[in-house]
Amino acid sequence: MRPNTNVATIRTIVFRLKSIVQWAEELGRSGKQDTSISTALPLRYREFKEKFRIQIPSHLGAAEREELRLAILVLKYDLCLYKPDMLDIISALMNRHLNPEEVSRILHSPCPNLVPTLDPTVTNAMDISFPNCHKEILFQILHINRTPSSLYVPDTIDYANSQWINHLVETVPDPKNVKILFKNVSSLQTYEDVQKARAWIENIEDSASRNESVRAFMKQRRVSKLMDGVHIILLAPSTPTLLFKSYAQS
């Protein structure tokens, strides 16, 4: 990584890597590519998304170590947010230890030669776990939704209203997180959000809990409202394949 690379550039690189992985997965499904690319690359990326580590050089002084630690936190949150430069949200996630202007400075200032590693034996390092990061962001933006709007900038409020479901579905669908979904189901905005939530619930490992949760979710008034006007269209009379199209999107 070049010494003049900044956090914003790292974000761009990671999202391009994600696009390459999606391309490799599509090639694998189509059977048009050697499995060494179509399987190895997505597997490696999934390992990276689960957790990676960034080593903090031992020769740094206390002030430099703290500055690097803050920069890594900013990097972590910026990589997990679905929009760039969400300065106010990152500041809130860091308990206002940095104000939005300081977050912006870190995002766009040159950063040191940070080398991510998957090696669990590396010492003096900070772990970055994307599932845990999404959970942290989820709790914060749900708090934003319950807080007077005068305390946050409009972009932060809009993001919290529209993106909380995307962060939720990146977490493990355990009973606690399912309760969070049910508590905030009135904030679902589109039929697509309903589909994301249902698909997430269906990943619950225990079949009885999964079926019960799906049934309870589908009975929610907000879910029923968003599914009003959904047309089920047979693609062909001879096949049970269905295409779902919603006219209830907001």
Secondary structure, 3 states (H helix, E strand, C coil): CCCCCEHHHHHHHHHHHHHHHHHHHHHHHHCCCCHHHHCHHHHHHHHHHHCEEEECCCCCCHHHHHHHHHHHHHHHHHHHCCCCCCHHHHHHHCCCCCCHHHHHHHHHCECCCCCEECCCCCCCEEEECHHHHHHHHHHHHHHHHCCCHHHCCHHHHHHHHHHHHHHHCCCCCCHHHHHHHHHCHHHCCCHHHHHHHHHHHCCCCCHHHHHHHHHHHHCCHHHHHHHCCCEEEECCCCCCCEEEECCCCC
